[in-house]
Amino acid sequence: MELLREMIGTFCADPDEVEARSLPAFCMTVGRHTLAADHNGLTRLEALRRAGDLILDRPPTG
């Protein structure tokens, strides 16, 4: 978590927002092999990439 906080803190100054972005990023990393939910027409990889884009506040990829 600390590494995620440091990385996200490089582009986000609000500590509450850093924490709010770090937690789902950590959960995605730890539990990514168990994610088997329906993703509304997206592949699992597309859903994971989009989630990463949102966490890192960058334009959608692919």
PDB file of N, CA, C, O and CB in Angstrom:
ATOM      1  N   MET A   1       0.820  -1.189   0.000  1.00  0.00           N
ATOM      2  CA  MET A   1       0.000   0.000   0.000  1.00  0.00           C
ATOM      3  C   MET A   1       0.863   1.252   0.000  1.00  0.00           C
ATOM      4  O   MET A   1       0.552   2.225  -0.686  1.00  0.00           O
ATOM      5  CB  MET A   1      -0.933  -0.001   1.197  1.00  0.00           C
ATOM      6  N   GLU A   2       1.936   1.229   0.760  1.00  0.00           N
ATOM      7  CA  GLU A   2       2.761   2.437   0.837  1.00  0.00           C
ATOM      8  C   GLU A   2       3.337   2.800  -0.525  1.00  0.00           C
ATOM      9  O   GLU A   2       3.383   3.975  -0.888  1.00  0.00           O
ATOM     10  CB  GLU A   2       3.893   2.246   1.849  1.00  0.00           C
ATOM     11  N   LEU A   3       3.776   1.800  -1.279  1.00  0.00           N
ATOM     12  CA  LEU A   3       4.288   2.064  -2.616  1.00  0.00           C
ATOM     13  C   LEU A   3       3.204   2.672  -3.502  1.00  0.00           C
ATOM     14  O   LEU A   3       3.466   3.624  -4.238  1.00  0.00           O
ATOM     15  CB  LEU A   3       4.828   0.776  -3.244  1.00  0.00           C
ATOM     16  N   LEU A   4       2.005   2.135  -3.437  1.00  0.00           N
ATOM     17  CA  LEU A   4       0.896   2.701  -4.210  1.00  0.00           C
ATOM     18  C   LEU A   4       0.620   4.137  -3.792  1.00  0.00           C
ATOM     19  O   LEU A   4       0.416   5.008  -4.638  1.00  0.00           O
ATOM     20  CB  LEU A   4      -0.370   1.853  -4.038  1.00  0.00           C
ATOM     21  N   ARG A   5       0.615   4.379  -2.499  1.00  0.00           N
ATOM     22  CA  ARG A   5       0.389   5.752  -2.021  1.00  0.00           C
ATOM     23  C   ARG A   5       1.451   6.700  -2.568  1.00  0.00           C
ATOM     24  O   ARG A   5       1.140   7.807  -3.008  1.00  0.00           O
ATOM     25  CB  ARG A   5       0.388   5.797  -0.478  1.00  0.00           C
ATOM     26  N   GLU A   6       2.700   6.257  -2.538  1.00  0.00           N
ATOM     27  CA  GLU A   6       3.782   7.111  -3.047  1.00  0.00           C
ATOM     28  C   GLU A   6       3.617   7.358  -4.543  1.00  0.00           C
ATOM     29  O   GLU A   6       3.756   8.490  -5.006  1.00  0.00           O
ATOM     30  CB  GLU A   6       5.156   6.470  -2.765  1.00  0.00           C
ATOM     31  N   MET A   7       3.324   6.312  -5.292  1.00  0.00           N
ATOM     32  CA  MET A   7       3.175   6.450  -6.743  1.00  0.00           C
ATOM     33  C   MET A   7       2.003   7.365  -7.095  1.00  0.00           C
ATOM     34  O   MET A   7       2.146   8.274  -7.913  1.00  0.00           O
ATOM     35  CB  MET A   7       2.979   5.074  -7.391  1.00  0.00           C
ATOM     36  N   ILE A   8       0.855   7.129  -6.484  1.00  0.00           N
ATOM     37  CA  ILE A   8      -0.330   7.939  -6.769  1.00  0.00           C
ATOM     38  C   ILE A   8      -0.137   9.349  -6.243  1.00  0.00           C
ATOM     39  O   ILE A   8      -0.662  10.304  -6.815  1.00  0.00           O
ATOM     40  CB  ILE A   8      -1.590   7.306  -6.150  1.00  0.00           C
ATOM     41  N   GLY A   9       0.607   9.487  -5.166  1.00  0.00           N
ATOM     42  CA  GLY A   9       0.890  10.814  -4.619  1.00  0.00           C
ATOM     43  C   GLY A   9       1.730  11.688  -5.531  1.00  0.00           C
ATOM     44  O   GLY A   9       1.809  12.899  -5.322  1.00  0.00           O
ATOM     45  N   THR A  10       2.365  11.092  -6.551  1.00  0.00           N
ATOM     46  CA  THR A  10       3.147  11.899  -7.489  1.00  0.00           C
ATOM     47  C   THR A  10       2.278  12.763  -8.393  1.00  0.00           C
ATOM     48  O   THR A  10       2.755  13.755  -8.945  1.00  0.00           O
ATOM     49  CB  THR A  10       4.013  11.002  -8.335  1.00  0.00           C
ATOM     50  N   PHE A  11       0.993  12.394  -8.554  1.00  0.00           N
ATOM     51  CA  PHE A  11       0.108  13.201  -9.399  1.00  0.00           C
ATOM     52  C   PHE A  11      -1.157  13.650  -8.677  1.00  0.00           C
ATOM     53  O   PHE A  11      -1.999  14.337  -9.256  1.00  0.00           O
ATOM     54  CB  PHE A  11      -0.271  12.422 -10.632  1.00  0.00           C
ATOM     55  N   CYS A  12      -1.285  13.264  -7.425  1.00  0.00           N
ATOM     56  CA  CYS A  12      -2.473  13.605  -6.654  1.00  0.00           C
ATOM     57  C   CYS A  12      -2.023  14.121  -5.283  1.00  0.00           C
ATOM     58  O   CYS A  12      -1.379  13.394  -4.526  1.00  0.00           O
ATOM     59  CB  CYS A  12      -3.431  12.369  -6.511  1.00  0.00           C
ATOM     60  N   ALA A  13      -2.360  15.367  -4.965  1.00  0.00           N
ATOM     61  CA  ALA A  13      -1.876  15.987  -3.731  1.00  0.00           C
ATOM     62  C   ALA A  13      -2.782  15.754  -2.523  1.00  0.00           C
ATOM     63  O   ALA A  13      -2.320  15.863  -1.387  1.00  0.00           O
ATOM     64  CB  ALA A  13      -1.717  17.457  -3.945  1.00  0.00           C
ATOM     65  N   ASP A  14      -4.045  15.440  -2.738  1.00  0.00           N
ATOM     66  CA  ASP A  14      -5.005  15.268  -1.645  1.00  0.00           C
ATOM     67  C   ASP A  14      -4.824  13.892  -0.995  1.00  0.00           C
ATOM     68  O   ASP A  14      -5.052  12.874  -1.649  1.00  0.00           O
ATOM     69  CB  ASP A  14      -6.458  15.436  -2.165  1.00  0.00           C
ATOM     70  N   PRO A  15      -4.422  13.843   0.275  1.00  0.00           N
ATOM     71  CA  PRO A  15      -4.187  12.555   0.945  1.00  0.00           C
ATOM     72  C   PRO A  15      -5.417  11.637   0.957  1.00  0.00           C
ATOM     73  O   PRO A  15      -5.280  10.418   0.858  1.00  0.00           O
ATOM     74  CB  PRO A  15      -3.738  12.802   2.367  1.00  0.00           C
ATOM     75  N   ASP A  16      -6.597  12.211   1.077  1.00  0.00           N
ATOM     76  CA  ASP A  16      -7.817  11.395   1.062  1.00  0.00           C
ATOM     77  C   ASP A  16      -8.025  10.758  -0.314  1.00  0.00           C
ATOM     78  O   ASP A  16      -8.435   9.601  -0.410  1.00  0.00           O
ATOM     79  CB  ASP A  16      -9.046  12.252   1.444  1.00  0.00           C
ATOM     80  N   GLU A  17      -7.747  11.503  -1.358  1.00  0.00           N
ATOM     81  CA  GLU A  17      -7.884  10.966  -2.711  1.00  0.00           C
ATOM     82  C   GLU A  17      -6.799   9.922  -2.984  1.00  0.00           C
ATOM     83  O   GLU A  17      -7.060   8.909  -3.633  1.00  0.00           O
ATOM     84  CB  GLU A  17      -7.809  12.103  -3.756  1.00  0.00           C
ATOM     85  N   VAL A  18      -5.604  10.163  -2.496  1.00  0.00           N
ATOM     86  CA  VAL A  18      -4.529   9.172  -2.645  1.00  0.00           C
ATOM     87  C   VAL A  18      -4.969   7.851  -2.020  1.00  0.00           C
ATOM     88  O   VAL A  18      -4.798   6.789  -2.620  1.00  0.00           O
ATOM     89  CB  VAL A  18      -3.205   9.677  -1.986  1.00  0.00           C
ATOM     90  N   GLU A  19      -5.527   7.915  -0.828  1.00  0.00           N
ATOM     91  CA  GLU A  19      -5.983   6.699  -0.150  1.00  0.00           C
ATOM     92  C   GLU A  19      -7.137   6.055  -0.911  1.00  0.00           C
ATOM     93  O   GLU A  19      -7.188   4.834  -1.055  1.00  0.00           O
ATOM     94  CB  GLU A  19      -6.411   7.014   1.293  1.00  0.00           C
ATOM     95  N   ALA A  20      -8.061   6.878  -1.396  1.00  0.00           N
ATOM     96  CA  ALA A  20      -9.213   6.353  -2.133  1.00  0.00           C
ATOM     97  C   ALA A  20      -8.794   5.673  -3.437  1.00  0.00           C
ATOM     98  O   ALA A  20      -9.457   4.733  -3.876  1.00  0.00           O
ATOM     99  CB  ALA A  20     -10.201   7.479  -2.433  1.00  0.00           C
ATOM    100  N   ARG A  21      -7.730   6.118  -4.048  1.00  0.00           N
ATOM    101  CA  ARG A  21      -7.221   5.480  -5.273  1.00  0.00           C
ATOM    102  C   ARG A  21      -6.341   4.268  -4.946  1.00  0.00           C
ATOM    103  O   ARG A  21      -6.330   3.291  -5.695  1.00  0.00           O
ATOM    104  CB  ARG A  21      -6.421   6.497  -6.112  1.00  0.00           C
ATOM    105  N   SER A  22      -5.621   4.328  -3.853  1.00  0.00           N
ATOM    106  CA  SER A  22      -4.697   3.255  -3.500  1.00  0.00           C
ATOM    107  C   SER A  22      -5.416   1.973  -3.101  1.00  0.00           C
ATOM    108  O   SER A  22      -4.987   0.879  -3.471  1.00  0.00           O
ATOM    109  CB  SER A  22      -3.797   3.701  -2.376  1.00  0.00           C
ATOM    110  N   LEU A  23      -6.492   2.099  -2.358  1.00  0.00           N
ATOM    111  CA  LEU A  23      -7.189   0.915  -1.875  1.00  0.00           C
ATOM    112  C   LEU A  23      -7.707   0.030  -3.014  1.00  0.00           C
ATOM    113  O   LEU A  23      -7.425  -1.168  -3.005  1.00  0.00           O
ATOM    114  CB  LEU A  23      -8.340   1.330  -0.988  1.00  0.00           C
ATOM    115  N   PRO A  24      -8.456   0.564  -4.003  1.00  0.00           N
ATOM    116  CA  PRO A  24      -8.896  -0.318  -5.081  1.00  0.00           C
ATOM    117  C   PRO A  24      -7.726  -0.839  -5.920  1.00  0.00           C
ATOM    118  O   PRO A  24      -7.783  -1.959  -6.426  1.00  0.00           O
ATOM    119  CB  PRO A  24      -9.882   0.413  -5.974  1.00  0.00           C
ATOM    120  N   ALA A  25      -6.677  -0.046  -6.069  1.00  0.00           N
ATOM    121  CA  ALA A  25      -5.508  -0.521  -6.816  1.00  0.00           C
ATOM    122  C   ALA A  25      -4.889  -1.723  -6.106  1.00  0.00           C
ATOM    123  O   ALA A  25      -4.513  -2.705  -6.747  1.00  0.00           O
ATOM    124  CB  ALA A  25      -4.459   0.613  -6.977  1.00  0.00           C
ATOM    125  N   PHE A  26      -4.787  -1.641  -4.805  1.00  0.00           N
ATOM    126  CA  PHE A  26      -4.247  -2.751  -4.020  1.00  0.00           C
ATOM    127  C   PHE A  26      -5.148  -3.981  -4.140  1.00  0.00           C
ATOM    128  O   PHE A  26      -4.669  -5.095  -4.353  1.00  0.00           O
ATOM    129  CB  PHE A  26      -4.093  -2.342  -2.540  1.00  0.00           C
ATOM    130  N   CYS A  27      -6.443  -3.766  -4.002  1.00  0.00           N
ATOM    131  CA  CYS A  27      -7.397  -4.887  -4.090  1.00  0.00           C
ATOM    132  C   CYS A  27      -7.361  -5.538  -5.466  1.00  0.00           C
ATOM    133  O   CYS A  27      -7.444  -6.762  -5.575  1.00  0.00           O
ATOM    134  CB  CYS A  27      -8.823  -4.404  -3.781  1.00  0.00           C
ATOM    135  N   MET A  28      -7.239  -4.734  -6.515  1.00  0.00           N
ATOM    136  CA  MET A  28      -7.146  -5.290  -7.865  1.00  0.00           C
ATOM    137  C   MET A  28      -5.888  -6.133  -8.013  1.00  0.00           C
ATOM    138  O   MET A  28      -5.910  -7.186  -8.651  1.00  0.00           O
ATOM    139  CB  MET A  28      -7.159  -4.169  -8.914  1.00  0.00           C
ATOM    140  N   THR A  29      -4.804  -5.673  -7.428  1.00  0.00           N
ATOM    141  CA  THR A  29      -3.540  -6.398  -7.537  1.00  0.00           C
ATOM    142  C   THR A  29      -3.600  -7.720  -6.774  1.00  0.00           C
ATOM    143  O   THR A  29      -3.208  -8.764  -7.295  1.00  0.00           O
ATOM    144  CB  THR A  29      -2.384  -5.537  -7.013  1.00  0.00           C
ATOM    145  N   VAL A  30      -4.082  -7.668  -5.559  1.00  0.00           N
ATOM    146  CA  VAL A  30      -4.128  -8.860  -4.720  1.00  0.00           C
ATOM    147  C   VAL A  30      -5.160  -9.867  -5.231  1.00  0.00           C
ATOM    148  O   VAL A  30      -4.902 -11.071  -5.221  1.00  0.00           O
ATOM    149  CB  VAL A  30      -4.442  -8.475  -3.278  1.00  0.00           C
ATOM    150  N   GLY A  31      -6.309  -9.396  -5.670  1.00  0.00           N
ATOM    151  CA  GLY A  31      -7.384 -10.308  -6.041  1.00  0.00           C
ATOM    152  C   GLY A  31      -7.621 -10.492  -7.517  1.00  0.00           C
ATOM    153  O   GLY A  31      -8.637 -11.069  -7.904  1.00  0.00           O
ATOM    154  N   ARG A  32      -6.719 -10.021  -8.357  1.00  0.00           N
ATOM    155  CA  ARG A  32      -6.989 -10.040  -9.793  1.00  0.00           C
ATOM    156  C   ARG A  32      -7.207 -11.440 -10.354  1.00  0.00           C
ATOM    157  O   ARG A  32      -7.954 -11.603 -11.319  1.00  0.00           O
ATOM    158  CB  ARG A  32      -5.859  -9.388 -10.522  1.00  0.00           C
ATOM    159  N   HIS A  33      -6.574 -12.448  -9.774  1.00  0.00           N
ATOM    160  CA  HIS A  33      -6.747 -13.804 -10.285  1.00  0.00           C
ATOM    161  C   HIS A  33      -8.103 -14.406  -9.908  1.00  0.00           C
ATOM    162  O   HIS A  33      -8.490 -15.442 -10.450  1.00  0.00           O
ATOM    163  CB  HIS A  33      -5.634 -14.690  -9.768  1.00  0.00           C
ATOM    164  N   THR A  34      -8.821 -13.771  -8.991  1.00  0.00           N
ATOM    165  CA  THR A  34     -10.123 -14.288  -8.587  1.00  0.00           C
ATOM    166  C   THR A  34     -11.283 -13.511  -9.209  1.00  0.00           C
ATOM    167  O   THR A  34     -12.443 -13.868  -9.002  1.00  0.00           O
ATOM    168  CB  THR A  34     -10.240 -14.256  -7.082  1.00  0.00           C
ATOM    169  N   LEU A  35     -10.986 -12.458  -9.966  1.00  0.00           N
ATOM    170  CA  LEU A  35     -12.053 -11.661 -10.579  1.00  0.00           C
ATOM    171  C   LEU A  35     -12.678 -12.434 -11.734  1.00  0.00           C
ATOM    172  O   LEU A  35     -12.049 -12.629 -12.774  1.00  0.00           O
ATOM    173  CB  LEU A  35     -11.508 -10.297 -11.075  1.00  0.00           C
ATOM    174  N   ALA A  36     -13.893 -12.864 -11.547  1.00  0.00           N
ATOM    175  CA  ALA A  36     -14.565 -13.633 -12.583  1.00  0.00           C
ATOM    176  C   ALA A  36     -15.960 -13.099 -12.858  1.00  0.00           C
ATOM    177  O   ALA A  36     -16.793 -13.796 -13.437  1.00  0.00           O
ATOM    178  CB  ALA A  36     -14.638 -15.094 -12.187  1.00  0.00           C
ATOM    179  N   ALA A  37     -16.212 -11.887 -12.454  1.00  0.00           N
ATOM    180  CA  ALA A  37     -17.539 -11.300 -12.624  1.00  0.00           C
ATOM    181  C   ALA A  37     -17.808 -10.935 -14.077  1.00  0.00           C
ATOM    182  O   ALA A  37     -16.880 -10.779 -14.870  1.00  0.00           O
ATOM    183  CB  ALA A  37     -17.688 -10.067 -11.744  1.00  0.00           C
ATOM    184  N   ASP A  38     -19.081 -10.802 -14.417  1.00  0.00           N
ATOM    185  CA  ASP A  38     -19.478 -10.321 -15.736  1.00  0.00           C
ATOM    186  C   ASP A  38     -19.088  -8.843 -15.831  1.00  0.00           C
ATOM    187  O   ASP A  38     -19.301  -8.070 -14.898  1.00  0.00           O
ATOM    188  CB  ASP A  38     -21.024 -10.525 -15.982  1.00  0.00           C
ATOM    189  N   HIS A  39     -18.522  -8.473 -16.958  1.00  0.00           N
ATOM    190  CA  HIS A  39     -18.030  -7.104 -17.125  1.00  0.00           C
ATOM    191  C   HIS A  39     -18.785  -6.335 -18.199  1.00  0.00           C
ATOM    192  O   HIS A  39     -18.206  -5.487 -18.877  1.00  0.00           O
ATOM    193  CB  HIS A  39     -16.561  -7.124 -17.462  1.00  0.00           C
ATOM    194  N   ASN A  40     -20.078  -6.625 -18.361  1.00  0.00           N
ATOM    195  CA  ASN A  40     -20.946  -5.885 -19.292  1.00  0.00           C
ATOM    196  C   ASN A  40     -20.368  -5.761 -20.689  1.00  0.00           C
ATOM    197  O   ASN A  40     -20.286  -4.661 -21.235  1.00  0.00           O
ATOM    198  CB  ASN A  40     -21.217  -4.511 -18.753  1.00  0.00           C
ATOM    199  N   GLY A  41     -19.972  -6.867 -21.262  1.00  0.00           N
ATOM    200  CA  GLY A  41     -19.500  -6.870 -22.639  1.00  0.00           C
ATOM    201  C   GLY A  41     -18.015  -6.631 -22.807  1.00  0.00           C
ATOM    202  O   GLY A  41     -17.502  -6.770 -23.918  1.00  0.00           O
ATOM    203  N   LEU A  42     -17.305  -6.279 -21.751  1.00  0.00           N
ATOM    204  CA  LEU A  42     -15.856  -6.105 -21.820  1.00  0.00           C
ATOM    205  C   LEU A  42     -15.176  -7.424 -21.476  1.00  0.00           C
ATOM    206  O   LEU A  42     -15.720  -8.233 -20.724  1.00  0.00           O
ATOM    207  CB  LEU A  42     -15.382  -4.975 -20.863  1.00  0.00           C
ATOM    208  N   THR A  43     -14.005  -7.633 -22.020  1.00  0.00           N
ATOM    209  CA  THR A  43     -13.223  -8.774 -21.576  1.00  0.00           C
ATOM    210  C   THR A  43     -12.692  -8.464 -20.180  1.00  0.00           C
ATOM    211  O   THR A  43     -12.722  -7.313 -19.744  1.00  0.00           O
ATOM    212  CB  THR A  43     -12.058  -9.092 -22.572  1.00  0.00           C
ATOM    213  N   ARG A  44     -12.215  -9.471 -19.491  1.00  0.00           N
ATOM    214  CA  ARG A  44     -11.643  -9.271 -18.156  1.00  0.00           C
ATOM    215  C   ARG A  44     -10.472  -8.290 -18.230  1.00  0.00           C
ATOM    216  O   ARG A  44     -10.343  -7.406 -17.383  1.00  0.00           O
ATOM    217  CB  ARG A  44     -11.178 -10.624 -17.548  1.00  0.00           C
ATOM    218  N   LEU A  45      -9.623  -8.449 -19.246  1.00  0.00           N
ATOM    219  CA  LEU A  45      -8.474  -7.565 -19.402  1.00  0.00           C
ATOM    220  C   LEU A  45      -8.917  -6.134 -19.668  1.00  0.00           C
ATOM    221  O   LEU A  45      -8.345  -5.197 -19.111  1.00  0.00           O
ATOM    222  CB  LEU A  45      -7.574  -8.055 -20.534  1.00  0.00           C
ATOM    223  N   GLU A  46      -9.925  -5.951 -20.510  1.00  0.00           N
ATOM    224  CA  GLU A  46     -10.422  -4.593 -20.785  1.00  0.00           C
ATOM    225  C   GLU A  46     -10.963  -3.946 -19.513  1.00  0.00           C
ATOM    226  O   GLU A  46     -10.732  -2.762 -19.270  1.00  0.00           O
ATOM    227  CB  GLU A  46     -11.522  -4.628 -21.870  1.00  0.00           C
ATOM    228  N   ALA A  47     -11.677  -4.714 -18.707  1.00  0.00           N
ATOM    229  CA  ALA A  47     -12.224  -4.179 -17.459  1.00  0.00           C
ATOM    230  C   ALA A  47     -11.109  -3.802 -16.488  1.00  0.00           C
ATOM    231  O   ALA A  47     -11.178  -2.763 -15.830  1.00  0.00           O
ATOM    232  CB  ALA A  47     -13.166  -5.199 -16.807  1.00  0.00           C
ATOM    233  N   LEU A  48     -10.081  -4.646 -16.399  1.00  0.00           N
ATOM    234  CA  LEU A  48      -8.954  -4.339 -15.519  1.00  0.00           C
ATOM    235  C   LEU A  48      -8.190  -3.105 -15.995  1.00  0.00           C
ATOM    236  O   LEU A  48      -7.791  -2.266 -15.188  1.00  0.00           O
ATOM    237  CB  LEU A  48      -8.009  -5.536 -15.435  1.00  0.00           C
ATOM    238  N   ARG A  49      -7.992  -3.001 -17.295  1.00  0.00           N
ATOM    239  CA  ARG A  49      -7.294  -1.817 -17.831  1.00  0.00           C
ATOM    240  C   ARG A  49      -8.084  -0.547 -17.554  1.00  0.00           C
ATOM    241  O   ARG A  49      -7.511   0.473 -17.171  1.00  0.00           O
ATOM    242  CB  ARG A  49      -7.059  -1.964 -19.346  1.00  0.00           C
ATOM    243  N   ARG A  50      -9.403  -0.606 -17.749  1.00  0.00           N
ATOM    244  CA  ARG A  50     -10.226   0.579 -17.512  1.00  0.00           C
ATOM    245  C   ARG A  50     -10.184   0.977 -16.036  1.00  0.00           C
ATOM    246  O   ARG A  50     -10.106   2.162 -15.711  1.00  0.00           O
ATOM    247  CB  ARG A  50     -11.680   0.324 -17.956  1.00  0.00           C
ATOM    248  N   ALA A  51     -10.236  -0.012 -15.151  1.00  0.00           N
ATOM    249  CA  ALA A  51     -10.147   0.283 -13.720  1.00  0.00           C
ATOM    250  C   ALA A  51      -8.804   0.943 -13.401  1.00  0.00           C
ATOM    251  O   ALA A  51      -8.747   1.905 -12.635  1.00  0.00           O
ATOM    252  CB  ALA A  51     -10.326  -1.008 -12.884  1.00  0.00           C
ATOM    253  N   GLY A  52      -7.726   0.422 -13.993  1.00  0.00           N
ATOM    254  CA  GLY A  52      -6.408   1.027 -13.794  1.00  0.00           C
ATOM    255  C   GLY A  52      -6.349   2.447 -14.312  1.00  0.00           C
ATOM    256  O   GLY A  52      -5.757   3.323 -13.682  1.00  0.00           O
ATOM    257  N   ASP A  53      -6.968   2.676 -15.468  1.00  0.00           N
ATOM    258  CA  ASP A  53      -7.020   4.033 -16.020  1.00  0.00           C
ATOM    259  C   ASP A  53      -7.714   4.988 -15.062  1.00  0.00           C
ATOM    260  O   ASP A  53      -7.261   6.115 -14.864  1.00  0.00           O
ATOM    261  CB  ASP A  53      -7.739   4.035 -17.373  1.00  0.00           C
ATOM    262  N   LEU A  54      -8.814   4.536 -14.467  1.00  0.00           N
ATOM    263  CA  LEU A  54      -9.546   5.393 -13.534  1.00  0.00           C
ATOM    264  C   LEU A  54      -8.730   5.671 -12.276  1.00  0.00           C
ATOM    265  O   LEU A  54      -8.691   6.802 -11.793  1.00  0.00           O
ATOM    266  CB  LEU A  54     -10.880   4.750 -13.157  1.00  0.00           C
ATOM    267  N   ILE A  55      -8.082   4.639 -11.752  1.00  0.00           N
ATOM    268  CA  ILE A  55      -7.267   4.808 -10.539  1.00  0.00           C
ATOM    269  C   ILE A  55      -6.119   5.770 -10.794  1.00  0.00           C
ATOM    270  O   ILE A  55      -5.791   6.596  -9.942  1.00  0.00           O
ATOM    271  CB  ILE A  55      -6.721   3.452 -10.057  1.00  0.00           C
ATOM    272  N   LEU A  56      -5.506   5.662 -11.976  1.00  0.00           N
ATOM    273  CA  LEU A  56      -4.349   6.497 -12.287  1.00  0.00           C
ATOM    274  C   LEU A  56      -4.718   7.811 -12.962  1.00  0.00           C
ATOM    275  O   LEU A  56      -3.843   8.592 -13.337  1.00  0.00           O
ATOM    276  CB  LEU A  56      -3.402   5.737 -13.165  1.00  0.00           C
ATOM    277  N   ASP A  57      -6.023   8.052 -13.116  1.00  0.00           N
ATOM    278  CA  ASP A  57      -6.527   9.313 -13.674  1.00  0.00           C
ATOM    279  C   ASP A  57      -5.914   9.600 -15.037  1.00  0.00           C
ATOM    280  O   ASP A  57      -5.381  10.684 -15.277  1.00  0.00           O
ATOM    281  CB  ASP A  57      -6.237  10.474 -12.719  1.00  0.00           C
ATOM    282  N   ARG A  58      -5.997   8.608 -15.933  1.00  0.00           N
ATOM    283  CA  ARG A  58      -5.464   8.786 -17.272  1.00  0.00           C
ATOM    284  C   ARG A  58      -6.550   8.428 -18.277  1.00  0.00           C
ATOM    285  O   ARG A  58      -7.504   7.732 -17.931  1.00  0.00           O
ATOM    286  CB  ARG A  58      -4.191   7.920 -17.491  1.00  0.00           C
ATOM    287  N   PRO A  59      -6.419   8.894 -19.515  1.00  0.00           N
ATOM    288  CA  PRO A  59      -7.412   8.568 -20.541  1.00  0.00           C
ATOM    289  C   PRO A  59      -7.499   7.057 -20.741  1.00  0.00           C
ATOM    290  O   PRO A  59      -6.499   6.357 -20.580  1.00  0.00           O
ATOM    291  CB  PRO A  59      -7.063   9.265 -21.874  1.00  0.00           C
ATOM    292  N   PRO A  60      -8.683   6.543 -21.091  1.00  0.00           N
ATOM    293  CA  PRO A  60      -8.815   5.107 -21.318  1.00  0.00           C
ATOM    294  C   PRO A  60      -7.849   4.593 -22.359  1.00  0.00           C
ATOM    295  O   PRO A  60      -7.592   5.263 -23.359  1.00  0.00           O
ATOM    296  CB  PRO A  60     -10.216   4.777 -21.730  1.00  0.00           C
ATOM    297  N   THR A  61      -7.307   3.397 -22.131  1.00  0.00           N
ATOM    298  CA  THR A  61      -6.411   2.754 -23.098  1.00  0.00           C
ATOM    299  C   THR A  61      -7.186   1.733 -23.891  1.00  0.00           C
ATOM    300  O   THR A  61      -8.236   1.250 -23.468  1.00  0.00           O
ATOM    301  CB  THR A  61      -5.206   2.091 -22.395  1.00  0.00           C
ATOM    302  N   GLY A  62      -6.637   1.407 -25.073  1.00  0.00           N
ATOM    303  CA  GLY A  62      -7.176   0.355 -25.915  1.00  0.00           C
ATOM    304  C   GLY A  62      -8.604   0.456 -26.101  1.00  0.00           C
ATOM    305  O   GLY A  62      -9.197  -0.371 -26.793  1.00  0.00           O
TER     306      GLY A  62
END
